[in-house]
Amino acid sequence: MSEVTLFACCLCRFSPEEKSRDDLSGGEHLLARVQAELKARNLQERIAVRPLRCMAACSRGCNVTLAAPGKLTFVLSGLSPTESAVALSEFCEQYVATPEGKVPYRERSAIVREATALILPPLPYSPPQQ
């Protein structure tokens, strides 16, 4: 069982004007493409993909969160449902390979750098030693 989880909002739209295509929301479309990319990279066993009903960032969809115990948590917003799957899957692969989730900024794709809304400390939180 995987400790790394990619949460994806399934209510995100393709755009403010376009809610769905072929009966899929933008978030569902992105999720399906990312799952296919993760499978192609043999990561489907290492990363659990979990759809969420809403991440409350509707004005900046598509939204995902990448998290694991003891690792940084990344919240990404503004991902294109049609253009982001490869970059997001690559980032997932980089994240899995790091012990603390610290993927160096310059090693992240431009898509991921631009979409990074928040980086949260690992849980459980331990304050820095003084």
C-alpha positions in Angstrom: 0.0 0.0 0.0 1.3 3.4 -0.9 2.0 6.1 1.6 2.1 8.9 -1.1 -1.3 10.2 -2.0 -2.4 12.5 -4.8 -5.7 14.1 -4.0 -7.5 15.7 -7.0 -10.6 17.8 -7.0 -13.2 16.3 -9.3 -15.5 19.3 -9.5 -12.9 21.6 -11.2 -14.1 22.9 -14.5 -12.2 23.0 -17.8 -12.6 26.8 -17.7 -15.0 29.3 -16.0 -17.3 28.9 -19.1 -16.9 25.1 -19.7 -18.0 22.8 -16.9 -17.5 19.5 -18.6 -16.5 17.7 -21.9 -17.8 14.2 -22.8 -19.5 14.0 -19.4 -16.3 14.6 -17.5 -15.4 17.7 -15.4 -12.0 19.2 -15.9 -10.8 17.6 -12.7 -12.1 14.2 -13.7 -10.3 14.6 -17.1 -7.0 15.5 -15.4 -7.4 12.7 -12.9 -7.9 10.1 -15.7 -4.9 11.4 -17.6 -2.7 11.4 -14.5 -3.7 7.9 -13.6 -2.7 6.7 -17.1 0.6 8.6 -16.9 1.4 7.1 -13.5 0.6 3.6 -14.8 2.9 4.2 -17.8 5.7 5.1 -15.3 4.9 2.0 -13.1 3.9 4.3 -10.2 0.3 3.1 -9.8 1.4 1.0 -6.8 3.5 3.7 -5.2 1.0 6.6 -5.4 -2.6 6.4 -4.3 -4.8 8.6 -6.4 -7.9 9.9 -4.5 -10.6 12.0 -6.0 -12.1 14.7 -3.7 -15.5 16.3 -4.1 -14.1 19.9 -3.7 -11.0 21.6 -2.6 -12.6 25.0 -2.4 -10.3 26.7 -4.9 -12.8 26.9 -7.7 -11.5 30.1 -9.1 -8.1 28.5 -9.7 -9.0 25.0 -10.9 -7.7 22.3 -11.5 -6.5 21.7 -8.0 -4.5 18.8 -6.5 -2.5 18.0 -3.4 0.4 15.6 -3.1 1.1 14.4 0.4 2.8 11.6 2.5 3.6 11.1 6.1 6.9 12.8 7.0 7.1 14.6 3.7 6.2 18.1 2.6 2.7 18.6 1.3 2.3 20.4 -2.1 -0.9 22.1 -3.0 -1.1 22.9 -6.8 -3.7 25.2 -8.4 -4.5 26.4 -11.8 -3.5 23.1 -13.6 -4.8 22.7 -17.1 -7.0 19.6 -17.3 -5.6 18.9 -20.8 -2.0 20.1 -20.6 -0.8 19.2 -17.0 -0.9 15.4 -16.7 2.6 14.6 -17.9 4.2 17.4 -15.8 2.2 16.4 -12.7 3.1 12.7 -13.1 6.8 13.6 -13.5 6.5 15.7 -10.3 4.9 12.7 -8.5 7.8 10.5 -9.6 10.3 13.1 -8.3 8.4 13.4 -5.0 8.3 9.6 -4.4 12.1 9.5 -5.0 12.9 12.1 -2.2 12.9 11.1 1.5 11.3 14.4 2.6 9.4 15.4 -0.5 11.9 18.2 -1.2 11.9 18.3 -4.9 14.4 21.1 -5.8 12.6 24.1 -7.3 14.7 24.1 -10.5 14.0 20.4 -11.1 10.3 21.0 -11.1 8.7 21.6 -14.5 7.5 25.1 -15.3 3.9 23.9 -15.1 4.4 22.6 -11.5 6.4 25.7 -10.5 3.6 28.0 -11.7 0.9 25.9 -10.1 2.5 25.6 -6.7 0.1 27.5 -4.4 1.3 26.1 -1.0 4.1 23.9 0.5 3.1 22.7 3.9 5.4 21.2 6.6 5.3 17.4 7.1 2.9 15.9 9.6 3.3 15.3 12.4 4.8 18.7 12.8 8.0 19.1 14.9 9.1 22.6 15.6 12.7 23.5 14.7 15.3 22.8 17.5 16.6 26.0 19.1 
